[in-house]
Amino acid sequence: MAVYLAVLMSLVSGISMRGAKLLVSLSALAQGATPFQVGLLAAMFAAFPLILAVHAGKVSDRIGVKRPILWGALIIGAGIALPLAVSGIAGLAMACALIGLGHIFFHVSIHNLIGAFGGGEARTRNFATFSLGQSISAFIGPALGGFAIDYAGFRATHMLLAVVALLPAVVLLARPSIVPPATRSPDKAAGGGSMELLANPGLRRTLIMSGVTLTGIELFTFYFPVYGRSIGLTASAIGLVMSSYAVAAFIVRMGMPAASRRMGEIGVLTASLFVAGIVYALVPLVSHAPLLAACAFVLGLGLGCAQPITIILTYNHAPAGRSGEALGLRLTVNKLTQMAVPLAFGAMGTAFGLVPVFWANGAFLLTGGVLSLAERRFSKMKEERR
C-alpha cells in the first residue's frame, strides 16, 4: 500500500509539473517570446536542481523523505501560482526557478522512498509501477494544461495547476503515517563526496546515459509547443499530441521488466536512443496533428523505459546508505543537460529556425546510441576474456 501511495503522490505532482511546462512555454509565446527565450525559461527549471540535487539527496538520506516531500510540494504550488502576482517573462522565469527548487527535493525523496521498498526484482517491479504512474501524469498534465488554456485562459490554468501541485502536501498532512519510518536513513554511510561516486564505472555510465536520454525528453517537452504553434496547432491539439507520448510510454513500461531481462538494461537504453534519434529527424517533416501524434507515440515507445532504468541502475550502484546522494548526483547530471541543451538549441532555433533543432538533437541521440552500443560490446568482450 505504501508503494501505491508514494506513486500516487508522484503522479499528482507530475501532472502539475507537466502541465506547468506546457503552460510556461505557451504563455511565453503568447507574450511574444523568441525560441531562445523559451529555451531560457526551460533552463530556469533546472537552475536550483543543478546546484542542490546532491544536497537534496543527502538531506533525504539523513532526515528521511517525509519533510522534503512536504516542503517540495508546497514550493512547487507556490511557484506555479507566482505569475498571478508577477506578470511578464520575468514572472515566468521566477516561477520556473521556484518550481525547480521544490521539484528537486520532492523528486529525489520520492525516488529514495520507492527504492527503499524491497530489493532485487521487487525493486524493479516497484520502479516499473512508479514509471507507469509517471506515464499517466505525462498524459494528463499536458492535456489538462492545454484544454484549460483554451477554455479558461492562462490565469485560471495557473490557479488550477497550483492546486493540483499542493495535493501531495495535503495528503501528507492528513495522513503522515503513509511514509513509513523504515524508509529513513539516519546513519549516513562513511565515504567521500561526489567524485568518489563518479569513480564507480557502472554509476558513471548510468549518469552519462541518463543525461543523453533526458536531452530527447526535454527538447520534446519544450520545443514541440514552439513547433506546434509555428504550424498553427491549438493549445489543446498540442497537449493531446504530447499526451500520446505518455500513452506509448505507459504501454512500453508495462513490459519493462521482461525487456530488461531479455536485453539487459544497457541494451534497452541503446535501442531507445536509436528509435528516438530517428523520430526526431522525422518530426520537422510532419505538419498534421494525427501524424505528429504518431511520431510522439513512437518516441514514447523509444524513450519510455529509459528514465526508470537509469533510476534503478543508479540505486543499485549506490553505496550503502548513500542512495539518495547517488540519485541526487544523477539529477545533477540531468539538470546540467536540461540547462545547457535548451539554451544551445534555443539559440540555434532563433538563428536558423526549428528544423535544425530537431535534426541536431536526432543526430545527438543517434550518436549516443552508437556509443552505448560500442560500450555494451566492449563490456561483453571484457567479460568473455575473464
Stockholm file with secondary structure:
# STOCKHOLM 1.0

chainA/1-386         MAVYLAVLMSLVSGISMRGAKLLVSLSALAQGATPFQVGLLAAMFAAFPLILAVHAGKVSDRIGVKRPILWGALIIGAGIALPLAVSGIAGLAMACALIGLGHIFFHVSIHNLIGAFGGGEARTRNFATFSLGQSISAFIGPALGGFAIDYAGFRATHMLLAVVALLPAVVLLARPSIVPPATRSPDKAAGGGSMELLANPGLRRTLIMSGVTLTGIELFTFYFPVYGRSIGLTASAIGLVMSSYAVAAFIVRMGMPAASRRMGEIGVLTASLFVAGIVYALVPLVSHAPLLAACAFVLGLGLGCAQPITIILTYNHAPAGRSGEALGLRLTVNKLTQMAVPLAFGAMGTAFGLVPVFWANGAFLLTGGVLSLAERRFSKMKEERR
#=GR chainA/1-386 SS CHHHHHHHHHHHHHHHHHHHHHHHHHHHHHTTCCHHHHHHHHHHTTHHHHHHHHHHHHHHHHHCSHHHHHHHHHHHHHHHHGGGTSCHHHHHHHHHHHHHHHHHHHHHHHHHHHHHSCCTHHHHHHHHHHHHHHHHHHHHHHHHHHHHHHHHCHHHHHHHHHHHHHHHHHHHHHCGGGSCGGGCCCSCCCCCCHHHHHTCHHHHHHHHHHHHHHHHHHHHHHHHHHHHHHTTCCHHHHHHHHHHHHHHHHHHHHTHHHHHHHHCHHHHHHHHHHHHHHHHHHGGGCCSHHHHHHHHHHHHHHHTTHHHHHHHHHHHHSCTTCHHHHHHHHHHHHHHHHHHHHHHHHHHHHHHCSHHHHHHHHHHHHHHHHHHHHHHHHHHHHHHHC
#=GC SS_cons         CHHHHHHHHHHHHHHHHHHHHHHHHHHHHHTTCCHHHHHHHHHHTTHHHHHHHHHHHHHHHHHCSHHHHHHHHHHHHHHHHGGGTSCHHHHHHHHHHHHHHHHHHHHHHHHHHHHHSCCTHHHHHHHHHHHHHHHHHHHHHHHHHHHHHHHHCHHHHHHHHHHHHHHHHHHHHHCGGGSCGGGCCCSCCCCCCHHHHHTCHHHHHHHHHHHHHHHHHHHHHHHHHHHHHHTTCCHHHHHHHHHHHHHHHHHHHHTHHHHHHHHCHHHHHHHHHHHHHHHHHHGGGCCSHHHHHHHHHHHHHHHTTHHHHHHHHHHHHSCTTCHHHHHHHHHHHHHHHHHHHHHHHHHHHHHHCSHHHHHHHHHHHHHHHHHHHHHHHHHHHHHHHC
//
